[in-house]
Amino acid sequence: MKSKARAVVIGGGVVGVATLYHLARKGWSDVILVERRELTSGSTWHAAGLLPLFNMSYSVGQIHKYSVRFYRELAQETGMDTGFRQVSNVRLARTKDRWDEYMYYAGVARTIGVNVVTMTAGEIKAAWPYVDVEGILGAIQHPDDGYIQPADLTQALARGARDRGAEIARNTTVTGLAQQGDGSWIVSTDQGDIACEHVVSCTGNFARRTGEMVGLDIPVIPVEHQYIVTEPHPAIQEHRADGGAELCVLRESDSSWYMREEAGGLLLGIYEKGAPCCYVDGPDATSEYELFQEDVDRLMPHIDSAIERVPCFGEVGVKKIYNGAIAYTPDGSPIIGPAWGLKNFWLNEGHSFGVTAAGGAGWQLAKWIIDGEPTIDMMGVDPRRFGPYASRGYLKQKSEEAYANVFTMHYPDEERVAARPLKMAPCYDRMAALGAVFGAVYGWERPNWFAPAGYEVPAQELDVDDTLTCHNHPPADHTGRIRERWSFRRSNYFPFLGEEVKTVHEKVGLLDMSAFAKCFVTGPGAEAWLDGMMANRIPKTIGRIRLCHMLTARGGVRSEFTICKTAPEAYYLVSAGAFERHDHDYLEKALPADGGVRLVPATADLGVLVLAGPRSRDVLQKLTDTDLSNDSFKWLTGKRISVGPAHADALRINFVGELGWELHHPIEMQNIIFDLVMDAGAEFGIKPFGIRAMDCMRLEKSYRLIPRELSIEYSAFESGLDRFVHPDKGQFLGRDALVKWRQRGDKWRFVTMEIHGVSDADARGSEAIYKGEDLVGRATSGGYGWRLGKSLALAMVKPQHAALGTELEIAILGDRYKATIIEECPFDPDNERLRA
Ligand SMILES: Cc1cc2nc3c(=O)[nH]c(=O)nc-3n(C[C@H](O)[C@H](O)[C@H](O)COP(=O)(O)OP(=O)(O)OC[C@H]3O[C@@H](n4cnc5c(N)ncnc54)[C@H](O)[C@@H]3O)c2cc1C
């Protein structure tokens, strides 16, 4: 075994070997993979081998797409049979909501280039003669996917990697990891040490054990997953003997199972409720090719439904039941990318569809390691999308929940309930008493919208469909009522958002944004350093606020910060709550080594209450002796003000486009400020409002969000950030690449669109946009603009279709609507209300 390498990959499952392969393919032949036992002896050997292209996530969808294409090429390249069978994948729909989900997904698929077609019940029967199509509304089919033999795939990847010079050390266990002063690593194994620049952790069910070696609480805990293989069925054998095609993979989403042909019989895999976590503290040191005792009782309702749907499944005996560990993260997507807080340490962990994702994950991670950046937006799988709150107790609940929800409907407004509430701002109870219906982001509870007192969804609107998984609502909340019905269309809360917007537009509203990520950047070098990190000019005057973007080295947009200069050598940075660890990790890793700049985290120390609306000045002026008049407190400035006996840094900005202040205050003073504001506002009709109303209003202002309109895939200019990006200010991160990108020519242009003729379903983001039959763009956000009375979408379209007034079409849930490109910031384009 070599003692020096550029990169050491830990773990010889399909994910580790695919990573090794792609590092070698990109030219790093001096790489080694270390596996404690035999290749595939973790989870990979017993996987059912399905390769589902279906995924609602933009990041994961692209990863799966790459894998399926690549696996086909791999067999040709290595001459090894990977057992890839392109039999296609048919997903059945029994309910109208499920069909909506498929139609929504079809938008994601079209925009990332995944082929998906619809099938009628008759077409399903023709493709799968043994299925009973009673009660089936239709299906979607992925003609390009199917299944593969995971162990053969891994061996082919290993061959491809070795052919490019990579080494694989089997029966070698990593026992320690030590970072050196220069950022390189010493990987200790039971066979000796390896010095390397980069370490990639691909340790499957051992992820948390590996994390312990470097002080990382990796948010992965596996769950038990079972599938059943039957004896051969004479009818299937006969069908094949007569030259019949192999059956496609069948998924009955509404009963939470998948089925495929296996050696003349059938394989049935089930995602049931109640499957327990396993290996919570990691597998045993001796664990190898390990299975658990099967638990058929848990599967029975699904087995019954499978027999009803495919009667021949019940006509043959069971050959074997596999019960193995499958790694899960709290949201069910893998974690692929840099570890937080450590340089040159990479994670490719938490894969629950690891056979499907391995190729794409290895491909993007190799780019990230070698080129410094992936080429697709990886926010959906970035390890830093979870924070320190995602510890053992939380993970146990969330992993089981993620598993149980693999086949449930992924409504856009779905808010899962496990491990909640976890992080609560002090005003949580007050908001709850005012009717808040909460959602969770990064562990924080935030009001999504407000229900009238005593409101609940009428019983006849709940779970109208007879399926095993289709709950169209969360359970009753702290009020004992079910107040929200989820939908891909305008749902029960839609009119209440209208009321909230009306209050903010005509009177004054209060929003809790305490979840914002916050930090201070201080020190003698702070200004120069921030200037080199951000594309906008850094505020030079104390109290001045600027919106600043941190770009990638290629000129895409990585992060967005509101920056306020608070003292001669101090800046306050605010960014999206969901990206706290992501944003701060990038900043921290880029801090100068000389200690001249410090980053002081402040998220948990400061609460944020947003007061917005034309009467917000009247309300706040009652509580402070600071002159709030326009002359002395201008838009885009901030000041420390007293609020009764408390104080806050009042920033005259907001995300809704009305007069207003964000009150950033010591978190322990939140409730006194809350009460004072609500009391003072009573005479002006103040009401609380939630994130969803804010989202409607930001669409009318064409305000962009990461990772939607702003992404590493689009240049800052393509995203229309010209006002905030100043290549003439001197060097900054990504500047030269951005200028070259523009010279090469933009591929996309950010636009705002009005959608015509919509009656009950607005765009949500990810819808395909057409000119005639040509796909010319994708919606990145969408919803209803209450102040304009228009259905709106923000979108990225090809530049030749971006002119004002261009008529295009957008597909929403399978129907085409006319859409016109309208002026950016259609509500109050001159910002008169913000400046008032
Ligand atoms: C029943 C079942 C069915 C499944 N079906 C499918 C399917 O149809 N399609 C699909 O895409 N996915 C499926 N999966 C999931 C799939 O099996 C996993 O996502 C995938 O195998 C994960 O691969 P991996 O390389 O991340 O982990 P593993 O295969 O577990 O590999 C991790 C490796 O790391 C090694 N390792 C750990 N620590 C160390 C150390 N300190 N030193 C050296 N080596 C170390 C381990 O020995 C192990 O070999 C299924 C899972 C189960 C349980």
The ligand as an SDF file (V2000), in Angstrom:
LIG
                    3D

 53 58  0  0  0  0  0  0  0  0999 V2000
  -32.5050   -3.6200    1.2890 C   0  0  0  0  0  0  0  0  0  0  0  0
  -31.9030   -2.4870    0.5560 C   0  0  0  0  0  0  0  0  0  0  0  0
  -32.2260   -2.2620   -0.7700 C   0  0  0  0  0  0  0  0  0  0  0  0
  -31.6610   -1.1880   -1.4610 C   0  0  0  0  0  0  0  0  0  0  0  0
  -32.0010   -0.9940   -2.7580 N   0  0  0  0  0  0  0  0  0  0  0  0
  -31.4650    0.0420   -3.4460 C   0  0  0  0  0  0  0  0  0  0  0  0
  -31.7990    0.2610   -4.8030 C   0  0  0  0  0  0  0  0  0  0  0  0
  -32.5820   -0.4680   -5.3690 O   0  0  0  0  0  0  0  0  0  0  0  0
  -31.2520    1.3060   -5.4470 N   0  0  0  0  0  0  0  0  0  0  0  0
  -30.3830    2.1630   -4.8350 C   0  0  0  0  0  0  0  0  0  0  0  0
  -29.9170    3.0970   -5.4640 O   0  0  0  0  0  0  0  0  0  0  0  0
  -30.0380    1.9660   -3.5370 N   0  0  0  0  0  0  0  0  0  0  0  0
  -30.5600    0.9460   -2.8310 C   0  0  0  0  0  0  0  0  0  0  0  0
  -30.2300    0.7470   -1.5270 N   0  0  0  0  0  0  0  0  0  0  0  0
  -29.3060    1.6800   -0.8940 C   0  0  0  0  0  0  0  0  0  0  0  0
  -27.8640    1.3410   -1.2200 C   0  0  0  0  0  0  0  0  0  0  0  0
  -27.6100    0.0350   -0.7820 O   0  0  0  0  0  0  0  0  0  0  0  0
  -26.9330    2.3040   -0.5300 C   0  0  0  0  0  0  0  0  0  0  0  0
  -27.3450    3.6190   -0.7110 O   0  0  0  0  0  0  0  0  0  0  0  0
  -25.5220    2.1680   -1.0810 C   0  0  0  0  0  0  0  0  0  0  0  0
  -25.1030    0.8500   -1.1060 O   0  0  0  0  0  0  0  0  0  0  0  0
  -24.5820    2.9930   -0.2630 C   0  0  0  0  0  0  0  0  0  0  0  0
  -23.2850    2.7940   -0.7220 O   0  0  0  0  0  0  0  0  0  0  0  0
  -22.0620    3.3600    0.1000 P   0  0  0  0  0  0  0  0  0  0  0  0
  -20.8570    3.1350   -0.7030 O   0  0  0  0  0  0  0  0  0  0  0  0
  -22.3710    4.7470    0.5410 O   0  0  0  0  0  0  0  0  0  0  0  0
  -22.0580    2.5160    1.4560 O   0  0  0  0  0  0  0  0  0  0  0  0
  -21.5800    1.0310    1.7380 P   0  0  0  0  0  0  0  0  0  0  0  0
  -21.8830    0.1060    0.6410 O   0  0  0  0  0  0  0  0  0  0  0  0
  -22.1180    0.6590    3.0750 O   0  0  0  0  0  0  0  0  0  0  0  0
  -20.0110    1.1760    1.8010 O   0  0  0  0  0  0  0  0  0  0  0  0
  -19.3250    1.8230    2.8600 C   0  0  0  0  0  0  0  0  0  0  0  0
  -18.0180    1.0830    3.0420 C   0  0  0  0  0  0  0  0  0  0  0  0
  -17.1620    1.8150    3.8970 O   0  0  0  0  0  0  0  0  0  0  0  0
  -16.3680    0.8900    4.5840 C   0  0  0  0  0  0  0  0  0  0  0  0
  -15.7960    1.5500    5.7570 N   0  0  0  0  0  0  0  0  0  0  0  0
  -16.4670    2.1410    6.7650 C   0  0  0  0  0  0  0  0  0  0  0  0
  -15.6040    2.6290    7.6650 N   0  0  0  0  0  0  0  0  0  0  0  0
  -14.3620    2.3340    7.2430 C   0  0  0  0  0  0  0  0  0  0  0  0
  -13.0760    2.5750    7.7680 C   0  0  0  0  0  0  0  0  0  0  0  0
  -12.8820    3.2010    8.9330 N   0  0  0  0  0  0  0  0  0  0  0  0
  -12.0120    2.1360    7.0550 N   0  0  0  0  0  0  0  0  0  0  0  0
  -12.1750    1.5150    5.8750 C   0  0  0  0  0  0  0  0  0  0  0  0
  -13.3810    1.2560    5.3430 N   0  0  0  0  0  0  0  0  0  0  0  0
  -14.4660    1.6670    6.0110 C   0  0  0  0  0  0  0  0  0  0  0  0
  -17.3640   -0.2100    4.9350 C   0  0  0  0  0  0  0  0  0  0  0  0
  -16.7190   -1.4180    5.2430 O   0  0  0  0  0  0  0  0  0  0  0  0
  -18.2210   -0.2730    3.6840 C   0  0  0  0  0  0  0  0  0  0  0  0
  -17.7730   -1.2600    2.7990 O   0  0  0  0  0  0  0  0  0  0  0  0
  -30.7690   -0.3180   -0.8000 C   0  0  0  0  0  0  0  0  0  0  0  0
  -30.4410   -0.5420    0.5310 C   0  0  0  0  0  0  0  0  0  0  0  0
  -31.0080   -1.6100    1.2110 C   0  0  0  0  0  0  0  0  0  0  0  0
  -30.6740   -1.7920    2.6420 C   0  0  0  0  0  0  0  0  0  0  0  0
  1  2  1  0
  2  3  1  0
  2 52  2  0
  3  4  2  0
  4  5  1  0
  4 50  1  0
  5  6  2  0
  6  7  1  0
  6 13  1  0
  7  8  2  0
  7  9  1  0
  9 10  1  0
 10 11  2  0
 10 12  1  0
 12 13  2  0
 13 14  1  0
 14 15  1  0
 14 50  1  0
 15 16  1  0
 16 17  1  0
 16 18  1  0
 18 19  1  0
 18 20  1  0
 20 21  1  0
 20 22  1  0
 22 23  1  0
 23 24  1  0
 24 25  2  0
 24 26  1  0
 24 27  1  0
 27 28  1  0
 28 29  2  0
 28 30  1  0
 28 31  1  0
 31 32  1  0
 32 33  1  0
 33 34  1  0
 33 48  1  0
 34 35  1  0
 35 36  1  0
 35 46  1  0
 36 37  1  0
 36 45  1  0
 37 38  2  0
 38 39  1  0
 39 40  1  0
 39 45  2  0
 40 41  1  0
 40 42  2  0
 42 43  1  0
 43 44  2  0
 44 45  1  0
 46 47  1  0
 46 48  1  0
 48 49  1  0
 50 51  2  0
 51 52  1  0
 52 53  1  0
M  END
$$$$
